[in-house]
Amino acid sequence: MTNKPLISIMMPTYNNGKYIKQAIESIYAQNYDNIEIIVVDDGSTDNTKEILKQYKDIKYFYIEHKGIPFARNVALENSKGEYIAFCDSDDYWLPNKINKQMQYFKDHPNCEIVFTKYENFFENENLKTNRRAVYEKKVEDVFKQYLPSSIVKKSLFDKYGFFDENFNVSEDTEFLYRIFKKGIKVNNIIPEVLYKRRIHGKNVSLKYNTDAVKKYIATILRKGVLSK
Amino acid sequence: MYKLNETKMFADVTNNIAIIINSETGIYYAMNNCGSIVFQALLDGCSKQTIIENLKKIENCPSDIEQKLQSFIDDLLQKEIIAEGEQSSKNPVFDETVIKQDNFEMKVLEYADAQEMLLADPIHDVDESEGWQPVFKEDNKNDK
């Protein structure tokens, strides 16, 4: 019987059968023995379910395709952990990610969310030059809050609410902004790359994303301005 | 006339509240209702003169409305929110109630409290119409 706190690791997925095994294996390689992995399959039509059958202890939920915030919330509703961690199904963790973050919590008793540095990696070498330059720059500037790299005390969700399902994108930004406005410190970052984010051409970012995404962000900010 | 300085700014005017994000600095701006409505007219390419004429049609329009508008425009230019643009023939229709509620004052408020958030790269694989993890489209098919 372990006395380590339980960590619920949420992995929403949608048609990422090609990558999910690497993501799962990176979690099992963590050497932290009190975890539960919650995969919420947001209606995949590929071989995701077949791949996951070999992992008997994974909590697997197959739902109708409703988008990432809904999938994340299903994971939260079914989580039993004192802490919540995130691993997107096309990304993976580096060894000792959990141990380092849990040690950080131990060393900083008031910390409620701790991030790590993350690093983009490229699916293949055929990315357009301009996009590659963008993402390589982001690797240099990567000392930023990226929710999937974080471990969060579950109590934050209990206190400030789950992901806002009105945000089909940027739901993680909205959550971070919401807790940030409530005074939660979001600058606890372990200065080591422990999360690898796969770039496969579908990713977008603030400066280079679509107007639709920027409009979502403006909506988040407007909500904040009105509550001032 | 004027247009949005699209090289660094994104603007969204919804429910008579403009939010402008400077994607280079992470600073964002909000305007009061009156400012937002006039700002939208500026983005639409309406001339200063047309805007003034339409504001003057509203009851109790202050005599210094031209100065107020010029001061507002100067502020937007100084903050690099707008740039010189082409004039349109649009004739703005202002919501009289909203303009009067703000006493014809056009305000731009600046916020730097979300810079870290805005300059982060937290967005997932999304598409404006399909949402999360879209099917590949023409403009980035070579990226796959």
HADDOCK unambig.tbl for C-alpha pairs under 7 A between the chains (distance, minus, plus):
assign (segid A and resid 67 and name CA) (segid B and resid 131 and name CA) 6.98 0.50 0.50
assign (segid A and resid 67 and name CA) (segid B and resid 132 and name CA) 5.97 0.50 0.50
assign (segid A and resid 68 and name CA) (segid B and resid 132 and name CA) 6.37 0.50 0.50
assign (segid A and resid 126 and name CA) (segid B and resid 142 and name CA) 6.92 0.50 0.50
assign (segid A and resid 126 and name CA) (segid B and resid 143 and name CA) 6.17 0.50 0.50
assign (segid A and resid 127 and name CA) (segid B and resid 142 and name CA) 6.52 0.50 0.50
assign (segid A and resid 127 and name CA) (segid B and resid 143 and name CA) 4.30 0.50 0.50
assign (segid A and resid 127 and name CA) (segid B and resid 144 and name CA) 6.89 0.50 0.50
assign (segid A and resid 128 and name CA) (segid B and resid 142 and name CA) 6.77 0.50 0.50
assign (segid A and resid 128 and name CA) (segid B and resid 143 and name CA) 5.90 0.50 0.50
assign (segid A and resid 144 and name CA) (segid B and resid 120 and name CA) 5.48 0.50 0.50
assign (segid A and resid 145 and name CA) (segid B and resid 120 and name CA) 6.18 0.50 0.50
assign (segid A and resid 146 and name CA) (segid B and resid 121 and name CA) 6.74 0.50 0.50
assign (segid A and resid 146 and name CA) (segid B and resid 122 and name CA) 5.23 0.50 0.50
assign (segid A and resid 147 and name CA) (segid B and resid 122 and name CA) 6.92 0.50 0.50
assign (segid A and resid 168 and name CA) (segid B and resid 131 and name CA) 6.08 0.50 0.50
assign (segid A and resid 169 and name CA) (segid B and resid 126 and name CA) 6.72 0.50 0.50
assign (segid A and resid 169 and name CA) (segid B and resid 131 and name CA) 6.54 0.50 0.50
assign (segid A and resid 169 and name CA) (segid B and resid 132 and name CA) 6.88 0.50 0.50
assign (segid A and resid 170 and name CA) (segid B and resid 123 and name CA) 5.64 0.50 0.50
assign (segid A and resid 173 and name CA) (segid B and resid 122 and name CA) 6.35 0.50 0.50
assign (segid A and resid 200 and name CA) (segid B and resid 143 and name CA) 6.77 0.50 0.50
assign (segid A and resid 200 and name CA) (segid B and resid 144 and name CA) 5.56 0.50 0.50
assign (segid A and resid 201 and name CA) (segid B and resid 140 and name CA) 6.81 0.50 0.50
assign (segid A and resid 201 and name CA) (segid B and resid 143 and name CA) 4.70 0.50 0.50
assign (segid A and resid 201 and name CA) (segid B and resid 144 and name CA) 5.18 0.50 0.50
assign (segid A and resid 202 and name CA) (segid B and resid 125 and name CA) 5.25 0.50 0.50
assign (segid A and resid 202 and name CA) (segid B and resid 126 and name CA) 6.85 0.50 0.50
assign (segid A and resid 202 and name CA) (segid B and resid 133 and name CA) 6.95 0.50 0.50
assign (segid A and resid 203 and name CA) (segid B and resid 124 and name CA) 5.91 0.50 0.50
assign (segid A and resid 203 and name CA) (segid B and resid 125 and name CA) 4.34 0.50 0.50
assign (segid A and resid 203 and name CA) (segid B and resid 126 and name CA) 6.67 0.50 0.50
assign (segid A and resid 204 and name CA) (segid B and resid 123 and name CA) 6.23 0.50 0.50
assign (segid A and resid 204 and name CA) (segid B and resid 124 and name CA) 6.68 0.50 0.50
assign (segid A and resid 204 and name CA) (segid B and resid 125 and name CA) 6.34 0.50 0.50
assign (segid A and resid 204 and name CA) (segid B and resid 126 and name CA) 6.98 0.50 0.50
assign (segid A and resid 205 and name CA) (segid B and resid 121 and name CA) 5.48 0.50 0.50
assign (segid A and resid 205 and name CA) (segid B and resid 123 and name CA) 5.67 0.50 0.50
assign (segid A and resid 206 and name CA) (segid B and resid 121 and name CA) 6.40 0.50 0.50
assign (segid A and resid 207 and name CA) (segid B and resid 23 and name CA) 5.75 0.50 0.50
assign (segid A and resid 210 and name CA) (segid B and resid 128 and name CA) 6.68 0.50 0.50
assign (segid A and resid 212 and name CA) (segid B and resid 128 and name CA) 5.37 0.50 0.50
assign (segid A and resid 213 and name CA) (segid B and resid 128 and name CA) 6.75 0.50 0.50
assign (segid A and resid 215 and name CA) (segid B and resid 12 and name CA) 6.44 0.50 0.50
assign (segid A and resid 218 and name CA) (segid B and resid 12 and name CA) 6.65 0.50 0.50
assign (segid A and resid 218 and name CA) (segid B and resid 19 and name CA) 5.96 0.50 0.50
assign (segid A and resid 222 and name CA) (segid B and resid 19 and name CA) 6.59 0.50 0.50
